[in-house]
Amino acid sequence: MERPEAPRFPERMGKSKGGSDGGGAGWGGGVPRVTLEQFAEALCVCSSGKARVPTSGDPESSTCFSNSTVSVSQWSDDSNVYLLHFASGAAQKDAMGRCSLFLEDLDLHGTIVEFIPTGQRGGVANYSGHNMRVADLCRFLNLLRVQAPGGKDTNDAEKALVECLVKANVMRVDKTTGEFSAAASSNCDGKKNGSTYSHSAKSPYGSEYGEYGDYSPIANESGYVIAAVAGSSDKTETRNAVLHEAMHMIWYGDGEFAERCYEFWQNDVTDEEKKTWTTFLSDLKYNTQDLELVVNELQAYMCTERQMFGGGFGSDGDGRKDSSSVRVVFPKSNDCVPIVKIRLRIEGNPVNRAAENLSVTPILVHPYKTDTFFLHSQKQKKKGSNHESATDSLASLQKRFALKAKQWVPKPPSVGVTCKVVWQ
């Protein structure tokens, strides 16, 4: 079967001029610039399952920042942020899955795998959204070149991603050594675009996070960042996913905000709440030994999540009381992965459940299709249970964090007029 062409953005979306305001210098007008709403709209798919693309007469149809796998655009609010739109969930997973495992996975962090494990063992590679610094992507690619598991380095999707990022002038490849490196971003002031804490310095927030106790190997290094969300016909779910990824972009780009989040974690989160949160993340297959990952995910969830944590600052108002919306990217048509990111609602209270507590009707979907379906619990939540206690704890944590984040981020991102952070 012929691979579908990567979707491209319509003419109405703005373009950067290159040079000082972002990547794309020398590329005939620069990388297309889009709002989060435009990006989310482009991700939605028609009932036929084909991505919405501009007509053949659209001048963007021949942009050099797209190939058959991925299109690259620049966030209109931050010239250091590049948004990736892949031709399919399969292409996105192939391009970013192995790197995400290397950077974030509970079991496989720091490991260069030859293939992404199937099913739940695929961990964070299964998610419909990915984000990372270009410098981190380069670190993965350079190790991949050296280790070459199975005698191979980059796969076709990873090569296509590198091609577009190099053309967008955010990544470089040394012609002599083949080494990958992130291009210098246009706004590296060391404060607004990255934490002032040195990644080599000892963490002021404790040593309980093992090898990454000082944030991460290149924790708050300034530079370009990338984010991707798999396309879906569910506009609400897509917008929510884009907003979640946008908060990660705020984290990478605003060092002062990141510092406030670290301080909140250290000073305002109790030991019991920390345990509850890291348990939540480990259930989602995140590496909880990486302090930056722990706090970065904390702020993104606390700022955007409206279904879990007892409703937090609000709910989606869909009225469901016994269902959970789960979005995963299936590696094979017969690979049913019931749990990746669970939002289970029982008697109006969202709680997280282990797989053994769920009765799941097998659903066959198109290979790699990102889909939404509902799970039903055979067990009712008991009053005073650990699940209820954890939910209440995270709900309280969300409210306290959001009240402070409202001050730290006076102009938070939004996806259109309806998809906003929880305090709006």
C-alpha positions in Angstrom: 0.0 0.0 0.0 1.3 3.4 -0.9 2.1 5.6 2.1 -0.2 8.6 2.3 1.4 12.0 1.8 2.0 14.1 4.8 -0.7 16.8 5.3 0.3 20.4 4.7 -1.0 23.7 6.0 -3.3 26.0 4.1 -2.3 29.4 2.7 -4.1 31.4 5.4 -1.5 30.3 8.0 1.3 32.8 8.4 5.0 32.3 7.6 8.1 33.3 9.5 10.5 35.5 7.6 13.5 33.5 8.7 16.6 34.8 10.3 16.1 36.4 13.7 12.5 35.3 14.2 13.1 31.6 13.9 14.3 28.8 11.6 13.9 28.6 7.9 16.3 31.3 6.9 17.0 31.1 3.2 14.1 28.8 2.4 11.9 31.0 0.3 9.8 32.6 3.0 10.5 30.3 5.9 8.6 27.7 7.8 4.8 28.1 7.9 3.7 29.7 11.2 0.5 28.4 12.8 -1.6 29.0 15.9 -2.5 26.1 18.1 -6.0 26.2 16.8 -4.8 25.9 13.2 -2.5 23.1 14.1 -5.3 21.2 15.9 -7.7 21.8 13.0 -5.1 20.3 10.6 -4.8 17.2 12.8 -8.5 16.3 12.6 -9.4 13.7 10.0 -12.4 13.3 7.7 -14.8 10.5 8.1 -12.9 8.7 5.3 -9.9 8.5 7.5 -7.8 10.7 5.3 -6.1 13.8 6.7 -7.4 17.2 5.6 -5.1 18.7 3.0 -5.2 21.9 1.0 -6.2 21.8 -2.6 -3.7 21.2 -5.4 -3.6 24.9 -6.1 -2.5 25.8 -2.6 1.1 27.2 -2.7 1.9 25.2 0.4 1.6 21.9 -1.5 5.2 22.1 -2.6 6.8 23.4 0.6 10.3 22.2 1.3 9.4 21.7 5.0 7.2 18.7 4.2 7.9 15.3 2.8 5.8 12.1 2.5 6.1 11.5 6.3 5.9 14.8 8.1 5.1 18.5 7.8 6.9 21.0 10.0 5.4 24.3 11.2 6.4 27.0 13.7 4.2 28.0 16.6 3.1 31.6 16.1 3.6 32.3 19.8 7.2 31.0 20.1 9.7 30.9 17.3 11.7 28.2 19.0 8.8 25.7 19.0 8.2 23.5 16.0 5.0 21.5 15.6 5.1 18.2 13.7 2.2 16.8 11.7 2.7 13.3 10.6 1.0 11.5 7.7 -0.3 8.9 10.1 0.0 7.6 13.7 2.3 4.9 12.4 4.7 7.4 10.9 4.7 9.5 14.1 5.4 6.4 16.3 8.1 5.3 14.0 9.7 8.7 13.9 9.5 9.6 17.6 8.7 6.4 19.5 12.3 5.1 20.0 13.5 8.4 21.1 10.6 8.8 23.5 11.5 5.4 25.0 15.1 6.5 25.4 14.2 9.8 27.1 11.1 8.9 29.2 10.2 5.3 29.5 9.9 3.6 32.9 11.7 0.4 31.8 13.6 1.4 28.7 14.9 4.9 29.5 18.5 5.3 28.4 18.2 2.3 26.1 18.5 2.3 22.3 16.1 -0.3 21.1 16.1 -1.9 17.6 12.3 -2.1 17.5 9.5 -0.6 19.7 8.1 -3.4 21.8 4.5 -4.3 20.9 1.5 -3.8 23.1 1.8 -2.3 26.6 5.5 -3.0 26.6 5.8 -0.2 24.1 5.3 2.2 27.1 5.5 5.9 26.3 6.0 5.2 22.6 2.3 4.4 22.4 1.1 7.9 23.3 -0.6 10.1 20.8 1.5 13.1 21.8 5.3 13.5 22.0 7.6 16.4 22.9 11.3 16.9 23.3 14.2 19.3 22.9 15.9 19.0 19.5 19.2 18.7 21.5 17.7 15.5 23.2 16.7 14.2 19.9 20.2 14.7 18.6 21.6 12.9 21.6 19.5 9.9 20.9 20.4 9.9 17.2 24.1 10.1 17.9 23.9 7.2 20.3 21.8 5.3 17.7 24.6 5.8 15.1 27.2 4.4 17.5 25.2 1.4 18.8 23.2 0.6 15.6 21.1 -2.2 17.2 20.6 -5.0 14.7 23.2 -3.4 12.4 20.8 -0.5 11.6 20.7 3.1 12.7 17.8 5.5 11.7 14.7 4.1 10.2 12.9 5.7 7.3 10.5 7.8 9.4 13.4 9.1 11.6 15.3 10.0 8.5 12.3 11.9 7.1 12.0 13.8 10.4 15.7 14.7 10.4 15.4 15.9 6.8 12.7 18.4 7.6 14.3 19.6 10.8 17.6 20.2 8.9 15.7 22.1 6.2 14.0 24.2 8.8 17.5 25.1 10.2 16.9 23.7 13.7 19.1 20.7 13.3 22.6 20.2 11.8 24.4 17.2 10.5 28.2 17.3 10.3 29.2 16.4 6.7 32.4 14.8 7.9 31.4 12.9 11.0 27.7 12.5 10.5 27.1 13.8 14.0 23.8 15.5 14.8 23.5 18.7 16.7 20.8 21.3 17.5 21.2 24.6 15.8 21.5 27.7 18.0 18.1 29.1 18.7 17.2 32.7 18.0 16.3 33.6 21.6 18.8 32.0 24.0 19.0 34.5 26.9 19.5 31.7 29.5 16.5 32.8 31.6 13.4 33.2 29.6 14.4 30.3 27.3 15.7 27.8 29.8 16.3 27.5 33.5 19.3 29.3 35.0 20.2 26.2 37.0 23.1 24.3 35.4 22.3 20.8 34.4 25.7 19.7 35.9 25.0 21.3 39.2 23.7 19.4 42.2 19.9 19.5 42.4 18.6 21.7 45.2 15.5 19.6 45.3 16.8 16.4 46.8 18.7 13.3 45.8 15.8 10.9 45.8 15.7 10.8 42.0 18.8 8.7 41.4 20.8 9.2 38.3 18.7 12.2 37.2 18.6 14.0 40.6 20.1 17.0 38.9 17.1 17.3 36.5 18.3 15.4 33.5 21.5 15.1 31.4 20.9 18.4 29.6 17.9 19.4 31.7 17.0 23.1 31.0 19.4 23.8 28.1 18.0 26.5 25.9 17.2 25.8 22.3 14.6 24.5 19.8 11.9 22.1 20.9 9.4 19.9 18.9 6.0 18.6 19.6 3.7 16.2 17.8 0.1 15.0 18.2 -1.4 12.2 16.3 -4.4 13.1 14.1 -7.9 12.2 15.2 -11.5 12.7 14.1 -12.3 13.7 17.7 -11.8 17.4 17.8 -12.2 17.8 21.5 -9.7 15.1 22.3 -7.2 16.5 19.7 -7.5 20.0 21.1 -7.0 18.8 24.6 -3.9 16.9 23.5 -2.5 19.9 21.7 -3.0 22.1 24.8 -1.2 19.5 27.0 1.7 19.6 24.6 1.6 23.4 24.6 2.2 23.5 28.3 5.3 21.3 27.8 6.4 24.0 25.3 5.9 26.7 27.9 8.1 24.6 30.3 10.9 24.3 27.8 10.7 28.0 26.8 10.2 29.8 30.0 12.9 29.1 32.6 11.3 31.2 35.3 8.1 29.1 35.0 10.1 25.9 35.2 11.9 27.2 38.3 8.6 28.0 40.0 7.4 24.5 39.3 10.5 23.0 40.8 10.1 25.2 43.9 6.4 24.2 44.2 7.4 20.5 44.0 10.0 20.9 46.7 8.2 23.2 49.1 4.4 22.7 48.5 4.0 19.1 47.7 4.0 16.7 50.6 5.9 13.4 50.7 2.7 11.5 50.4 1.5 13.6 47.5 4.9 13.1 45.8 4.4 9.3 46.2 0.9 9.5 44.8 2.0 11.5 41.8 5.0 9.3 41.0 2.9 6.2 41.3 0.4 7.8 38.8 3.3 8.5 36.4 4.8 5.0 36.8 1.4 3.5 36.0 1.6 5.5 32.7 5.1 4.0 32.1 7.0 7.2 32.8 10.5 7.1 34.3 9.9 8.6 37.7 13.7 8.7 38.4 13.9 11.7 36.1 13.0 14.8 38.2 12.5 17.1 35.2 10.1 14.6 33.7 8.2 14.2 36.9 7.8 18.0 37.4 7.2 18.7 33.7 4.4 16.2 33.5 3.0 17.5 36.8 2.6 21.1 35.5 1.1 19.9 32.2 -1.5 17.7 33.8 -2.3 20.1 36.6 -2.8 23.0 34.1 -4.9 21.1 31.5 -6.6 18.0 33.0 -10.4 18.3 33.5 -11.5 14.7 33.8 -9.1 13.0 36.2 -8.3 14.2 39.8 -11.9 14.4 40.9 -12.7 16.9 38.2 -10.2 19.5 39.3 -11.4 22.9 38.2 -14.1 21.5 35.9 -15.1 18.5 33.8 -15.9 17.9 30.2 -19.7 17.9 31.1 -20.4 14.8 29.0 -22.4 13.3 31.7 -20.7 9.9 31.6 -20.3 8.2 34.9 -18.9 4.8 34.1 -16.7 5.2 31.1 -13.2 6.1 30.3 -11.8 7.6 27.1 -8.5 6.0 26.1 -6.4 7.0 23.1 -3.6 4.8 22.0 -1.6 4.1 18.8 -1.9 0.4 18.0 1.2 -1.2 16.5 -0.8 -4.0 15.0 -4.4 -4.6 14.0 -4.6 -7.5 16.5 -2.8 -5.7 19.3 -5.4 -4.5 21.7 -3.7 -2.3 24.3 -6.4 -1.4 26.8 -4.4 0.9 29.0 -2.0 3.6 28.1 -3.6 6.8 29.5 -6.8 5.9 31.4 -9.6 8.3 32.3 -12.0 6.1 34.1 -15.2 7.7 35.5 -17.2 5.8 38.1 -20.2 7.4 39.8 -19.1 10.8 38.6 -15.6 10.5 40.1 -12.6 9.8 37.8 -10.1 7.3 39.2 -7.2 5.3 37.8 -7.5 1.6 37.7 -5.2 -1.3 37.1 -5.9 -3.5 34.0 -7.1 -6.4 36.1 -10.0 -4.3 37.4 -11.4 -3.7 34.0 -13.6 -5.8 31.7 -12.5 -4.8 28.2 -14.4 -5.8 25.1 -11.7 -6.4 22.4 -11.9 -3.9 19.6 -10.1 -4.4 16.3 -9.0 -1.1 14.7 -7.0 -0.2 11.7 -3.2 -0.8 12.2 -1.7 2.2 13.9 -5.0 4.1 14.0 -5.3 6.4 17.0 -8.8 5.6 18.3 -11.1 6.4 21.2 -13.1 3.8 23.0 -14.7 3.2 26.4 -13.8 0.8 29.2 -16.3 -0.4 31.8 -15.3 -1.4 35.3 -16.8 -4.6 36.9 -15.9 -3.3 40.4 -17.4 -0.3 42.1 -15.3 2.2 43.9 -15.5 1.7 47.6 -15.7 4.6 50.0 -12.3 5.2 51.6 -10.4 3.1 49.0 -6.9 3.9 48.0 -8.1 4.9 44.6 -10.5 7.5 46.1 -7.8 8.7 48.4 -5.3 9.2 45.6 -7.9 10.9 43.4 -8.8 13.3 46.2 -5.1 14.0 46.9 -4.4 14.8 43.2 -7.5 17.0 43.0 -6.3 19.0 46.0 -2.8 19.2 44.5 -4.3 20.4 41.1 -6.2 23.2 42.7 -3.2 24.5 44.7 -0.9 24.3 41.7 -3.4 26.0 39.3 -3.9 29.0 41.7 -0.1 29.6 41.6 0.3 28.8 37.9 -2.4 31.5 37.2 0.1 34.0 38.5 3.2 32.4 36.8 1.5 32.2 33.4 -0.7 35.3 33.0 -1.2 34.6 29.3 -1.5 30.8 29.0 -1.9 29.1 25.7 -5.3 28.1 24.4 -6.6 26.1 21.5 -9.4 28.2 20.1 -11.9 29.9 22.4 -13.1 26.7 24.2 -10.0 24.7 25.0 -8.2 26.5 27.8 -6.2 25.9 31.0 -8.2 24.8 34.0 -8.3 28.2 35.7 -9.9 29.9 32.7 
